[in-house]
Amino acid sequence: MEHPIFAVYDSTAKAFLPPFTLPNVGMAKRIFTECANNPEHQWSKTPADYTLFVIGTIDIETGEIINNNENENLGVAASFKYDPIHDSGHFISKHKEQN
């Protein structure tokens, strides 16, 4: 079974943060959204600086890592911000689950 490998790119540092795995893209977007909307989290303080990418996959049974030929951009943190007055604190519509 394969899981995507995700990493967040910091455009100010010009570097990726340490990668992480989750079972699917929807879960990664949910966590990214929570961080982008948490005023205590760094990604919320400068959301234009952070972009979520899928950088590969890992076979969780064998440990084999497969790199993507091209990283898949899932969006900048600023686009995951929501307006609690208009969005009722829900996921921004343009970033709904798309697995």
N, C-alpha and C positions, 0 to 999 in steps of 0.2 A: 504494500500500500504506500502510495506517495503522498507527501504533504508539501505544500509550497514553502519556500524559504523567503522570508520578508526582510527588508532592511529599510531604514529611514535615512534619507540623504539630508545632511545639514548643509545648505548652500553657503552659509557664512564660513563654516569650517572647511568647506569643499571636501567633505569626506562622509562616508557612510558610517552610521552608528552600528554597533554589533548586531548581526542578524539574529532572527528568531523564527521558529516554525509554529504553525497552527494547522489544524486540519483543512481549513478552507479560507478563501479570500474574504467571505462575509464576516468571519470572526476577526480577521485582521482589521478590516474596515471599522468594525464596531469598537475595537480597542483604540484605534487611531482617532475615531470620533470622540470617544470618552476623554482621551488625553487632550485633544484639541479644544475641548469645551470645559476642561477643568482649570479654573484660574490659577491653581497652584502648580500646574505642570508647565514645564519650559515650552512645550510645543504650543500651548495656548498663548503664551506671552509674546512670541514672535512667530505666528503661524505661517507666514509667507516663506520662512526659512526651511521648513521641513516638508519633505515629500516621501510618500510611502511607495515602495517598489516591491515587486516580486522579482527575485534575483536568481531563482532556480527551484529545484525540488530535491527532496530527500526521500529515499525509500526507507521507511521506518523499520522494515524487517531486515534489510541487509546493511543499512548505513551508507549506501551508495548515494553520492551527491551528484546531481546533474545540473550543470550550469546552463542558464538560458543564453542563447546567442545574443539576445538583446533584452535588457531589463524592461519589465512591464511597469509603466508608470500608473499607479492607482490614484494619484491626486495629491495636491499640496494641502497641508493642514488647514489653511485658510478656507478652502472650499468645503471642508468638513464642519466648519463652525455652523451653529444654528442660532436662530433668533428665538429665544424662549417665548416671546410675545406672539409671534406669527407662526412658529413651527411647533408650538406646544412641547418643546424639548425633544422633538423626534428627529430621527435621522434625516439629513438633507435629501430631498427627493432625487437629485442627480447622482447620489451615491448609494442608492438602494442596492440590496443584494443582487448580484448578477452572475452567480456561479453558473 
